[in-house]
């Protein structure tokens, strides 16, 4: 289970460093929430790990490169064959999070966060590859940067900058990186939240002949056979095509409770036009792009809860209710990028890392991002292929030990447990009760259970 051999092909200028990298991942994964020293548990090995992270040949770029290669290999392994009549669809959910290191006042290279000039940290923009069913393949790109103290808060002058000099250019960079690295027989859909609502992004997608699905933020101008207008008015004019239900996850930040929401669905096609600012600053962009709009509005939201209201923009043809429902299903998978951020911060405790240089913190964030994805993969696999043998995850000795400990028995089952059963056994070690009302275990109990299980495995090795 704790095998990261596929990462031993990383290019760090020396094959010994590459092997060391795979070993380090396995060591840190045993107790992802602990400090580097505590997770490794050996002074000499911990010292070697810090030397490895401090090596100039070990870069964030090299770590993200091998991460992308492993992710693409995972995607291709899910594709039946090269001659399949239909391309495999992969959703690439993108989002940005701030990693707060406000307690590290003496750390060199940290920058201000968005909410305060005095709060320091690192910005992280990640692109997570997901199957249509919700399986997690891995990261296809991750960009990290720190903001300049001198330029903090200058949002109005920033609008006059060329697109390439804006922080929002991360969205376009990500699309370019993914499209230049992903095999042509993979159908990629870039899924973005409101921050990705950029006219430049829509144009770049058309240029690269790729697809996107974005939640709308701006009430843009429209132009079609019915004349000119505003996007809000166009949405209001659309007839309700039907209703559907979507599962809404809990959000501790907004106080949103998990629920199944009944929503009304609309869809239509129009053209959005370039803003006056872009007409002046970026004349090379086309003056209009054709888009499909899908709207989702909750019916009878629970009292005290903000109703679900999405306006989605896409360049994927959406001309039937069935196609609109697929676009909605795609967007609901975007929540997994938020789960990734939660796992990275709460499960891997990256905001508790310490270093004298921001550069080393960024390397560790990239390392723990790999572990966070593995935790998510384990969480989801029990839901996607529940009846498969658990030997996809565990060798015989591991699952037998897990079974005995989780069930508090010395007896072995007549048949090898399934993936679902193994994941639930791990979750029980993390405090999962498994009641009917509890649903499937989430990443929190999985990472707690893994930590307990790895401790048991290590102890059993020396007994």
C-alpha positions in Angstrom: 0.0 0.0 0.0 2.7 2.4 1.0 4.6 2.0 -2.3 5.7 5.1 -4.3 8.1 3.3 -6.7 6.6 5.1 -9.7 8.0 8.3 -8.4 11.6 6.9 -8.5 11.9 8.2 -12.1 12.0 11.8 -11.0 14.8 13.8 -12.6 16.9 15.3 -9.8 20.3 15.0 -11.5 21.2 11.8 -9.8 19.4 8.4 -9.7 20.1 8.0 -6.0 18.1 11.2 -5.3 15.2 9.8 -7.4 15.1 6.6 -5.3 15.5 8.7 -2.2 12.4 10.7 -3.2 10.2 7.6 -3.5 11.5 6.4 -0.1 10.7 9.8 1.4 7.1 9.7 0.1 6.6 6.3 1.8 8.1 7.5 5.0 6.0 10.7 5.2 2.8 8.9 4.2 3.0 6.7 7.3 2.0 9.7 9.4 1.1 12.5 7.1 -0.1 14.8 9.9 3.1 14.6 11.8 6.2 16.8 11.3 8.9 15.5 8.9 11.1 14.3 11.8 8.2 12.6 13.7 6.9 10.9 10.6 10.3 9.4 9.7 11.1 8.6 13.4 14.8 8.3 12.9 17.3 11.1 13.5 19.7 10.2 10.7 16.9 9.5 8.2 15.2 12.8 9.1 18.5 14.7 8.6 18.9 13.0 5.2 15.3 14.1 4.3 16.0 17.7 5.1 19.3 17.6 3.1 17.3 16.1 0.2 14.7 18.9 0.4 17.5 21.5 0.6 19.3 20.2 -2.5 19.2 22.7 -5.3 18.6 19.9 -7.9 15.4 19.0 -6.1 13.0 21.6 -7.5 9.3 22.1 -7.3 9.3 21.9 -11.1 10.9 18.4 -11.0 8.5 17.2 -8.4 5.4 18.5 -10.3 6.8 17.0 -13.6 7.0 13.4 -12.2 3.6 13.9 -10.5 2.2 14.8 -13.9 3.8 11.8 -15.6 2.4 9.4 -12.9 -1.0 11.0 -13.3 -1.0 10.6 -17.1 0.0 6.9 -16.6 -2.9 6.5 -14.2 -5.3 8.0 -16.8 -4.0 5.8 -19.6 -4.3 2.7 -17.4 -8.1 3.5 -17.2 -8.4 3.6 -20.9 -9.4 0.2 -22.3 -7.2 0.4 -25.5 -5.8 2.8 -28.0 -8.4 1.9 -30.6 -11.5 2.5 -28.4 -14.2 4.2 -30.4 -14.9 6.8 -27.7 -12.2 8.9 -26.1 -11.9 8.7 -22.3 -13.2 11.9 -20.8 -11.1 13.4 -18.0 -12.3 16.3 -15.9 -9.5 18.7 -14.8 -10.7 20.6 -11.7 -8.7 23.7 -11.0 -8.6 26.1 -8.0 -6.3 28.2 -5.9 -5.7 28.0 -2.1 -3.6 30.1 0.3 -1.2 28.1 2.6 -0.8 30.2 5.7 2.6 30.5 7.4 1.8 33.6 9.4 3.7 32.2 12.4 7.0 32.0 10.4 7.9 35.7 10.6 11.6 34.9 10.1 11.1 32.7 7.0 12.7 34.2 3.9 10.6 34.6 0.8 7.0 34.4 2.1 4.4 36.8 0.7 1.2 38.4 1.8 -2.1 36.5 1.6 -5.2 37.9 0.0 -6.9 38.9 3.2 -4.1 40.7 4.9 -0.8 42.3 4.2 0.6 41.0 7.5 -0.5 37.4 7.0 2.2 35.6 5.2 2.2 32.4 3.1 2.3 30.7 -0.3 -0.3 30.6 -3.1 -1.0 27.2 -4.6 -2.9 26.6 -7.9 -3.6 23.0 -8.6 -5.2 21.0 -11.5 -6.7 17.7 -10.3 -7.5 15.0 -12.9 -10.8 13.2 -12.1 -12.8 10.6 -13.9 -16.5 11.3 -14.8 -17.5 8.8 -12.1 -15.4 10.7 -9.5 -12.2 8.6 -9.4 -9.0 10.6 -8.7 -6.1 10.1 -11.1 -3.7 12.8 -9.7 -2.4 16.2 -10.3 -1.6 17.4 -13.9 -0.2 20.7 -12.7 0.6 22.7 -9.6 1.9 26.3 -9.6 3.2 27.9 -6.4 4.2 31.5 -5.9 4.4 34.2 -3.3 3.1 37.8 -3.7 5.2 40.9 -3.5 4.7 43.0 -0.5 5.2 46.1 -2.6 2.4 45.3 -5.0 -0.1 44.1 -2.4 -3.6 45.6 -2.8 -3.0 47.2 -6.2 -6.0 45.6 -7.9 -7.0 48.6 -10.1 -3.6 49.1 -11.7 -3.4 45.4 -12.2 -6.3 45.5 -14.6 -4.2 47.6 -17.0 -1.5 44.9 -17.1 -1.1 42.6 -20.0 -2.9 39.2 -19.4 0.5 37.4 -19.1 1.5 39.7 -16.1 -1.7 39.1 -14.1 -2.0 36.5 -11.3 -5.1 35.2 -13.1 -2.9 34.1 -16.0 -2.4 30.9 -13.9 -5.6 29.6 -15.4 -4.4 30.0 -19.0 -0.9 28.6 -18.1 -2.6 25.5 -16.7 -4.7 24.9 -19.8 -1.6 25.2 -22.0 0.5 22.9 -19.8 -2.2 20.2 -19.6 -3.0 20.3 -23.3 0.7 20.2 -24.2 1.3 17.1 -22.1 -1.9 15.0 -22.2 -2.2 12.4 -25.0 -4.5 13.3 -27.9 -6.8 10.4 -27.3 -7.9 11.8 -24.0 -10.9 14.2 -24.0 -10.1 16.8 -21.4 -12.7 19.1 -19.8 -11.3 22.0 -17.7 -13.6 22.7 -14.8 -13.3 26.0 -13.1 -15.1 28.0 -10.4 -16.0 31.7 -10.8 -12.4 32.9 -10.6 -11.8 31.1 -14.0 -14.5 33.2 -15.7 -12.1 34.9 -18.0 -12.8 35.9 -21.6 -9.1 35.2 -22.4 -9.4 31.7 -21.1 -12.4 31.0 -23.3 -10.4 32.3 -26.3 -7.4 30.2 -25.4 -9.5 27.1 -25.1 -10.8 27.7 -28.6 -7.3 28.2 -29.9 -6.1 25.0 -28.3 -9.3 23.1 -29.4 -9.9 22.0 -25.8 -13.1 22.1 -23.7 -14.0 24.0 -20.5 -16.9 24.3 -18.0 -16.8 27.4 -15.9 -19.1 28.9 -13.3 -20.1 32.4 -14.4 -19.1 35.4 -12.4 -19.5 38.3 -14.8 -22.7 39.6 -16.4 -21.2 39.8 -19.9 -22.6 41.4 -23.0 -24.2 39.0 -25.5 -24.8 39.2 -29.2 -26.9 36.7 -31.2 -29.6 36.5 -33.8 -32.0 38.2 -31.3 -29.7 41.2 -31.0 -27.5 42.4 -28.1 -28.1 42.2 -24.4 -26.8 41.0 -21.1 -26.1 37.4 -20.0 -28.4 37.7 -17.0 -31.3 38.6 -19.2 -30.5 35.8 -21.6 -30.6 33.3 -18.6 -33.9 34.7 -17.4 -35.4 34.2 -20.9 -34.6 30.5 -21.0 -37.4 28.0 -20.3 -37.1 25.4 -17.5 -36.1 22.2 -19.2 -36.8 20.0 -16.2 -35.6 19.1 -12.7 -32.9 16.9 -11.2 -31.3 16.2 -7.9 -27.7 16.9 -6.9 -25.7 15.9 -3.8 -24.4 19.0 -2.0 -21.4 18.4 0.3 -21.0 20.0 3.7 -19.0 23.3 3.7 -17.7 24.3 7.2 -16.7 27.7 5.9 -20.2 28.8 4.9 -22.1 26.6 7.3 -23.7 24.7 4.5 -25.0 21.3 5.5 -24.7 18.2 3.3 -28.0 17.6 1.5 -29.7 16.4 -1.7 -31.0 19.4 -3.5 -33.8 19.4 -6.1 -32.9 21.9 -8.8 -34.5 23.4 -11.9 -32.4 23.2 -15.1 -32.2 25.6 -18.0 -29.8 25.6 -21.0 -29.2 27.6 -24.2 -26.7 28.9 -26.6 -25.5 32.5 -27.2 -22.4 34.6 -28.0 -20.5 36.6 -25.4 -18.6 39.7 -26.5 -15.2 41.1 -25.6 -15.3 43.8 -22.9 -14.4 47.4 -23.6 -11.1 47.0 -21.6 -10.0 44.1 -23.7 -11.1 45.9 -26.9 -8.4 48.5 -25.9 -5.7 46.2 -24.4 -6.0 43.0 -26.4 -7.1 43.6 -29.9 -5.9 40.1 -31.1 -8.7 38.3 -29.2 -11.8 37.6 -31.3 -14.6 40.0 -30.6 -17.1 37.3 -29.7 -17.1 33.6 -28.7 -20.0 31.1 -28.8 -20.9 29.5 -25.5 -23.5 27.2 -24.1 -25.1 28.3 -20.8 -26.5 25.8 -18.2 -28.3 27.1 -15.1 -29.1 25.3 -11.9 -31.4 26.8 -9.3 -32.5 25.0 -6.2 -36.2 24.6 -5.5 -37.3 25.0 -1.9 -33.9 25.3 -0.2 -33.9 24.4 3.5 -34.6 27.3 5.9 -31.3 29.1 6.9 -29.4 27.6 3.9 -28.4 29.6 0.8 -30.0 28.1 -2.2 -27.9 26.5 -4.9 -27.7 28.8 -7.9 -25.2 28.0 -10.7 -24.8 29.7 -14.0 -22.3 27.5 -16.0 -20.6 28.5 -19.2 -19.1 25.9 -21.6 -18.0 25.4 -25.1 -19.1 21.8 -25.1 -22.2 21.5 -27.3 -25.3 21.3 -24.9 -28.5 21.1 -26.9 -30.6 18.6 -24.9 -31.7 18.2 -21.3 -29.6 15.0 -21.1 -26.5 16.9 -22.2 -27.2 19.6 -19.7 -27.5 17.0 -16.9 -24.1 15.7 -17.9 -22.6 19.2 -17.6 -24.1 19.5 -14.2 -22.6 16.2 -13.1 -19.2 17.3 -14.4 -19.4 20.5 -12.3 -20.3 18.6 -9.1 -17.0 16.8 -9.4 -15.2 20.1 -9.0 -15.8 19.8 -5.3 -13.0 17.3 -5.2 -10.4 20.0 -5.7 -11.7 21.5 -2.4 -11.4 18.1 -0.8 -7.8 18.0 -2.0 -7.1 21.3 -0.4 -8.8 20.2 2.9 -6.7 16.9 2.8 -3.5 18.8 2.1 -4.1 21.3 5.0 -6.0 19.2 7.6 -4.7 15.7 6.8 -1.1 16.5 5.8 -0.8 19.6 8.0 1.2 21.6 5.5 0.5 24.8 7.3 2.4 23.5 10.3 5.6 22.9 8.4 8.6 25.0 9.3 11.6 26.2 7.4 13.9 29.2 7.1 13.2 29.5 3.4 9.9 29.6 1.5 11.5 27.6 -1.3 11.8 24.6 0.9 8.2 24.9 2.1 7.1 24.9 -1.5 8.9 21.7 -2.2 7.3 20.1 0.9 3.9 21.3 -0.3 4.5 19.5 -3.6 5.6 16.4 -1.8 2.6 16.3 0.5 0.3 17.0 -2.4 1.2 13.6 -3.8 0.3 12.0 -0.5 -3.0 14.0 -0.3 -4.0 12.6 -3.7 -3.2 9.1 -2.6 -5.5 9.5 0.4 -8.2 10.8 -1.8 -7.7 7.9 -4.3 -8.1 5.4 -1.5 -11.2 7.1 -0.2 -12.9 7.1 -3.7 -11.8 3.6 -4.9 -14.0 1.9 -2.3 -17.0 3.7 -3.8 -16.2 3.2 -7.5 -15.1 -0.5 -7.5 -16.4 -1.7 -4.2 -16.6 -5.4 -5.2 -13.0 -5.7 -6.4 -10.5 -7.7 -4.4 -8.7 -5.6 -1.7 -5.4 -7.1 -3.0 -5.5 -4.2 -5.5 -4.5 -2.1 -2.5 -2.9 -4.5 0.1 -0.7 -7.5 -0.1 -1.9 -10.6 1.7 0.0 -10.0 4.9 -1.3 -6.4 5.1 -5.0 -7.2 4.6 -4.8 -10.1 7.0 -3.3 -7.9 9.7 -5.9 -5.2 8.9 -8.7 -7.7 9.2 -7.5 -9.0 12.5 -7.0 -5.6 14.1 -10.1 -4.0 12.7 -12.4 -6.9 13.7 -10.5 -7.7 16.9 -10.3 -11.4 15.9 -7.7 -14.0 15.1 -9.9 -15.8 12.6 -9.5 -15.2 8.9 -12.4 -14.8 6.5 -13.1 -17.5 4.0 -12.8 -15.1 1.1 -10.4 -12.2 0.5 -12.2 -9.0 1.5 -13.4 -6.5 -1.1 -12.0 -3.1 -1.7 -15.0 -1.5 0.0 -14.6 -3.8 3.0 -10.9 -2.9 3.3 -11.4 0.8 3.0 -14.1 0.6 5.7 -11.7 -1.4 8.0 -9.1 1.4 7.6 -11.8 4.0 8.2 -12.8 2.2 11.4 -9.3 2.6 12.7 -9.7 6.3 12.1 -12.9 6.5 14.1 -15.5 5.7 11.4 -18.6 4.1 13.1 -20.2 2.7 9.9 -23.8 3.4 10.9 -26.4 3.4 8.2 -26.7 7.2 8.5 -22.9 7.7 8.2 -22.7 7.0 4.4 -19.3 6.3 2.9 -16.1 7.2 4.9 -14.5 10.5 4.0 -10.8 11.5 3.7 -10.6 12.6 7.4 -11.2 9.1 8.8 -9.2 7.6 6.0 -6.0 9.5 6.8 -6.5 8.9 10.6 -7.0 5.2 9.9 -4.0 5.0 7.6 -1.8 6.5 10.3 -3.0 4.0 12.8 -2.6 1.1 10.4 0.9 2.1 9.3 1.9 2.3 13.0 0.5 -1.2 13.5 2.3 -2.6 10.5 5.6 -1.1 11.6 5.2 -2.5 15.1 4.3 -5.9 13.7 7.4 -5.9 11.6 9.6 -5.7 14.7 7.6 -8.0 16.9 
